[in-house]
């Protein structure tokens, strides 16, 4: 679990990944919202070029520091939409665990 983006960046770098490197961020014209939700989720925005819209993506870090995309790359048109989706994550995680348990129980 992480409390800050800086902690996630350090974990990512410690496994020799380059998600947050300046060259990587520049190549994708990417920005990171300076907030961590639920200990591992954060939001990035990317803009293809100066005439395209800036779109938002929910990301998460594994405990080891590997960065993954939750959902679809650039899924959200606004930061507010992405923030609302992150607020729903604990419920989605709970539902996923319950569904998994139900599937296991149904096989017995």
Secondary structure, DSSP 8 states (H G I E B T S, - for coil): --SSHHHHHHHHHHTT--TT-HHHHHHTTEEE-S--BTTTEEEEEE-SSTTS--EEEEEEE-TT--EEEESSTT-BSSHHHHHHHHHTHHHHHHHHHHHHHHHHHHT-
